[in-house]
Amino acid sequence: MRSRHAPTHPYQDDTRGPRIQKVLAEAGVGSRRACEAVLAEGRCTVNGHRIDGLPAWVNPAEDDIRVDGRRIKAPESNVYVMLFKPKGTLATNADPDGRRTALDLVEHPSKARLYPVGRLEMDGSGLLLLTNDGAMANRLTHPRFETQKGYEVLVGGKVSDAELADLRRAIFAEEAAPSAPGAAPAVAGSTARRPQLVVLNRESGRTLLYVEFRERRNHDLRRVMQMIGHPVKKLRRVRLGPLQLKGLQPGEWRELTPRELSALRAEAFATPQERARRKEREPAARKPGKGKKRAVRTAPEGTAARGGRRKSSRAQAAERVQARWAEKQRQRATSTAPARPAGSARPARSARSRPRDQDRLD
C-alpha cells in the first residue's frame, strides 16, 4: 500500500538497509500488508521523522523506530524448530474456527514469532519446520529450488510390483527416473536424489511405502491409491531436504542441531551451478549415449493414439491404473454373486438365520 503523494521523509536511500515494512513485520507489529497500512496512516516515526509514504529504508540496529510512540523491539535472532506434528493439527499460524495449530504446541523461550515452512495436511503427521527466517522459508518452499520431501505412506491391501510401476508413472513427472522395486531410500544428508516410490514392508492387508518428490503431490497420491483400491490410511513426512524426523514423539519439538542447520543452509542457498552439478551426479535415467541414435519405438497394433500422436507415459499409466481398478470391481462383483445350477430352487432360510429387527443396521 503506497501513499498517493511523494514522501518527504529523509529515508529514501535504499543503501541504508531493509525496507521499513519488513522490519516492522519481523518485530511482530503484524503482517507485511498490515505494516504497510500502519505506515499509510502515519503512525510510524524514525528518529523523530514521521514516515509519510513509501518506499522507506531503515537501519534497525541504529535507528529509533516507533509505532504509536512505542519503540519496536530489536531484531530477533533466527530460530529453527523441528516439530513432530500430530494428526489433526493445522500447519498454520491461526485458525478462525479455533482449532489447534502447530504453533500452539511450541513455546519457545525467545518468544520469537515463528511460522510453519510449507504445508502439511491436517490428516497428515510428521516433520514440520518452524522458523522466523523468511529467506530460508522461501528457499525451502519455492518449487524452483527443488527441495526434496519424503513421506511414509501406509495403504490398505497388498500393492504388487506391477501396480507400483504404474503408480510411479502416474504420480511422478515423466522426466522422473523410476526406482527399482525394493530399493532403499536415499541416505541421510544426500542432496542428489530422484523422485521415488518404493515398498518398505508388505503385510497381510496393508503395505508401507516410502515416497519422495520435489513437488507437493499428496492429493495426487491419495487420489490414485484410492482409484486402484489401496486407500491411504496414514501419511507421515519423515524428511525435508537433509533433515530427518528422529528423536521426537508426536507433539514434541526441538531446535535444529548446528550440523542440521549447516546442511539445511547448504541445500537451501545452493547456487544454480551447484544444483546442476548435483543433478549430474545422479545416476543416468536411460539417457542415450553421446553419438548414439535413439531407438525408434513402435506402438503395438491397434494402440495408435488419435491424430497419430503417441500418448505420454503418464497418460498410459493412468489408463492402466483405471483398467486394473475396473478389473478388480468386476472380480469382486462375480465373486459375491455365485451362480446357481439351472432349475434349482432357492434354499429356504430358517427362522434362526433371518436377521431380527433389532439386529438390522440402518
N, C-alpha and C positions, 0 to 999 in steps of 0.2 A: 504494500500500500504506500504509494508515493504522494508527497504533497503536490498540490496543483501549482504552487508558486516556487520560485527558485529559492533554495535555502540560503540563509545569511550567516550561519554559524561558521566558525573557523576550522571545522574538522572535515574538510573535503579532500584531503590528501590521502590517496589510497596506500601510501607507503607507511602510514602511521601504525597500521595493524589490521585486525579483522573488522568486519562491519559491525556496527553497534547493535543491530538486532540479533546477530549471532551471539554476541557477548551477553546480552540480556537473557536470551534463551538458555544459555549454558549456566547462568547464575540462578535459574529457577523462576524467573519472572513469569514465564509462560511459553507457549509455543512460538515459533518464529512469526507466524501471522499475528498472534496476539501481541507480541512485542512491537510489531510494525504499527498496530493500532494505538498502542501506548505512545509511540513516538509521534504519530499523526495528531494526537490530542494535546501535544506539548507538555507531557507530564515528566519528561526526562531532561536532565541537565548534565553537562560535562564540564567540570571545573568552573561552575557557575554560569556557563553559557547554555541557554535553552536550545535544544535541538528542534528547529522549526521545519525540518524537511530532510528527505533522504536524497542521495546517499550520505553516510557519515562513517568515518573510520576512527577508531579509538585505540589507545594503548591501555589495556585493562590493568597492567602492572603499575602504571604511573598515574593514570587519570582518575579523578574523583567523579565517579558516575553515580548519579542518584535518580531514583524514581519516586515521585511524590514526596521528595525531600529526604528519603531514606537511602543511604548508600548501599549499593548492591554488594553481595559477598565476593570475596576474592575468587579468582578462577579455581575450579576444583581440579584435583589431580584425577587422572583417568583410573577407572575401576573396571575390572573384568571378572565377572562371576559366572561360574558354570552351575546351572540348576538342573536337577532331575525333575522335570515337570511331570506331575502325576496326571493320569487320565481325568478328564472332567474339569481341568483348569484352563482358563483362557490365556493365550500368549499375547496379551495387550496391556497397555498402561491402565486403562479404566474401562469399566463396562456400565452402560446406562441402566442395565437391569439388575445391577448389584451382585452379579455372580463373582465367584472367586477368581482372581487373576494371578499370574505368575509373580507379580511384584508384591502381592500380599504374603508370599512365602519367604521373602528376602528382607531382612532387617540389617542392612549394612551399617557398621559403626560410623562411617563417614557421612551418613545421611545424603549421599550423592543421589542425584536424580537419574536413575537408571531406566533403560527401556530395552525391550527384547530385540535381538538381532534376527530378523526374518520371522516367518510364521511357522507355527506347529499346531495342527488342527486340534480342536477340543477333545476329540476321541482318541488322539494320539498321545504318546508319552515319550520321555527321553530327554536328550541333551538340548538345553536351551541356553544360549549365551546372552547375558545381560551386561550392558556397559553404558557409559556416558561418552564414549569416544565415537563421535559422529563419522569421522573419516574412516575408521575401522569398520563400522557397521555398514557404510555404503560399499566398501570394497568386498565385504563378505556376502552381500545380498544382491548386488548388481550382476545380471547374467553375463555381462561382458568379461568379468574376471573369473568365471568358471570355477567357483568354489564347490568342491565335492561334498555331498551329504550322503550318509549311509544309514540304512534302516533295516531292522529285523522285523519281518512280517510273518505272522502266524496265520495260516489259511486253513480252511476246512477241507478235508479229503486228502488223497494222495496225489500229488502232482507228478505226472510222468515226464520222462525226458523229452518226449515229443511235444507235450504241452509247454514245457519250459522253453524249448527253442522257438515256438510260435510266440510266446509271451515276450521274449527278448525283442523280436522284430516288431511286435505290436506296440510295445511300451516305449522303446528307445527310438531315437532318431536313426535314420537309415545309415548315417555315416558311423554309428557306434559299432565297435567290434564286439561280437558275441564272445562270452567266456565259455570255456569248456565245462560240461556238466561236472559238478563236484569240485570245481576249482575253489581254492581258499580265498577269502577276502584279502584286500591289499594290506600290507603290513603297516604298523603304526609309523607315522612320520613320512610316508611315501607321498610324493606330490605328483608322480606320473601314474595316473590311474584312469582307466577307461570305464564308462558306464557298464555295469554288470548286474546280473541276476543269477544267483547260484543257490543250490539247495544246501542247507546246513544240517537238516535232520528230517527224516521221514518216519512217522509213526502211524499206527492204525488210527485213521480218522482225521489226521492233521499233518501239515507239512510246514517246517520252519524255513523261510527264505531269507537271504541277505540281498538287499537291493541297494545299488549305489549309482547316483547320477548327479549331473550338474544342475539340471532344471527341476522345478517343482512339479512332480508328476504323481503326487499321492492320489489325486482323484482319478487319473487315468488308470493307475494300478488297481484301485478299488473297483472301478467300473469293469475292467477287463476280467479280473478274477471272479467277480460276480457273474459275468456273462458265461464263463466256462464251467460254472458250478463249484467254484472254490472261493467262497466269501471270505473276506479279510476279518479275522477275529481279533487280532491285536497288531498294532503298528507302533514301533518304538524306534526313535532316532538314536543311534549309537555313535555316530561320527559327524563331525563338522570340520572339514578341512583336515588338519593334522590332529585335531582334538578327538579324544575318545572318552566315552562315558564309562568311568570306572571310579570306584571308591565312594559311591553315593547310593543312597536309597531314595525311593520316591518321596519328593517333598524336601530333600536335603540340598544344600548348596555349599560351594567352596570357591575361593579365589583361584585363579589360574596360577600355576607354578611359573617361575621365571623361564624354565625351559619351554613350557607350553606356550607362553606369551611370545617368546622369541620365534618359535616355529610358526605361530599364527601370523605374526607380523611379516615374516619372510614370505609366506604364501599370499597374504592379502595384498602386499605392496610390491609384488614381483613386477618387473618391467615386461613389456610385450616380448622383448627378446628372450628373457628368462622363461616366460611361458611357452614360447616357441621351442626352446631347447628341451623343455620338459616333454613336449609332445613328440619330439624327435626320438627321445629315449624310450618312448612307449613301444611295445612290440608291434611289428608290422601287421596290418589288418588286411591280408590278402591283396596287397598292392602289387601291381605288375612290375617286374624288374625293368631297369633302365634299358631302353633299346629293344625290349621285347614287345611283340604285338599283343594286344588284349584279345583274349579268346572271345569269339562271337558266340553268344548263347542263342539257341533257337527254341522257341516256345513249342510245347507238345501240340499235337494236332487237336483242333477244337478249342484251344485255350487262348486264341488271339484276342486281344482287347479291342474295344470299339475304336474305330478310326485308325487301326493299325498301330496304336501306341501300346507299349508294354507297361503293365501296371507296376507300381512301385512295390518293393518288398514289404513295406509296411501295410499297404492295402491288401496284398496277398495274404499276409499273416492274419489280418483282421478277418478275412473271409474264411480262413482255415479255423480260426477260433470260433466263429459263428457256426460253421459246419459241425465242429465237434460238439458244441452245445446242443444243436438240433438233434444230432445222433443220440446224445445222452437222453434227451427228452423222449425220443421215440422208443429207446430201450426201456426207459422207466415206465412208459405207458403200456408196452406189451407185457412187461414182467408183472405188473399189478393186476392185469385182467386176463387170466388163463382161459383158454377156450375150452368149452365142454363138448364131449362127444355128441354127434348128431343124434337126435331123438331122445337124449337123456333128459330126465326131469330135474328141476332144481331141487337140491336136497332140502328137506324140511328143517326148519330151525326149531330147536326145542325151546321151551319156555325159559329154561335156565340160561340159554345162550343169548336170549333177547336182552338188550340193554334196558334197564329200568329207567323211568323218567328222571329219578334223582341222580342217575349216573351219566346222563347225557350232558354234553358240553354245548353251550350256545355259541 
